[in-house]
Amino acid sequence: MDEAVLSLLNLLVSSLLLAYWLTVYNYQSPQNSELVRDICYLMASPNGTSISGDYHLNVCIVNGTLASRTPIDKMCLVRVNTTAVTGFLYAEDGDKCFEGKVRLRLTKVGGKVAVGFDRS
């Protein structure tokens, strides 16, 4: 009987640890594809359209290329390789990396999407 209770407790603790680590992994996984989705939405929108949102990212924008350490879904952009896509976009403050949770403002200006921090 004692072994059965101990085994049951062991199984319960293992399940709780697994659930915790799955939650941590899902919470901290980059939302790079959500950023690309919003960039594609703006590409199809008129100039002056903007979106503000919270993203958990791991990307850099350099010379119109969005690069990451993890694979990126290209959607409407042109694939450079599995971790980079290029298109009509730029970082407002020059080449920039965004890591962790950030609040961004995406604005379509002159046919390109400007990505910058939302300072409101």
C-alpha positions, 0 to 999 in steps of 0.5 A: 500500500505504501508503495502504491501511494508513493508511486501515485505521488511520484506520478502527480509531482512528475505531471505537475513539473511537466505541465509547468515546463510546458507552460514556461516554454509556450509563454517564452517562445517568440511570437515572430510569426505574429509580427510577420502577420501584422506586417503583411496586413499593413502591406495590404493597407493604405499609407498611414495605417498603424498597429500597436501591439505587445510581442514576445520577440527574438528578431533583428531588422537590418536593411529591410531583412527580418532575422531571427534565431528561430525559423520564421514563416514568410507569409507575404515576405520573401524568404532569405533562409529559414530564419530570415525574410525580407520585404518592404520594412525598416526599423524606425531608429535604424537597424535594431534588434528586439528581444523579449516582450516589447510594445511595438508600433507598426506604421505603413509609410511610403509603401514600407512598414516602419517598426518602432517602439510604441512610446504612448 
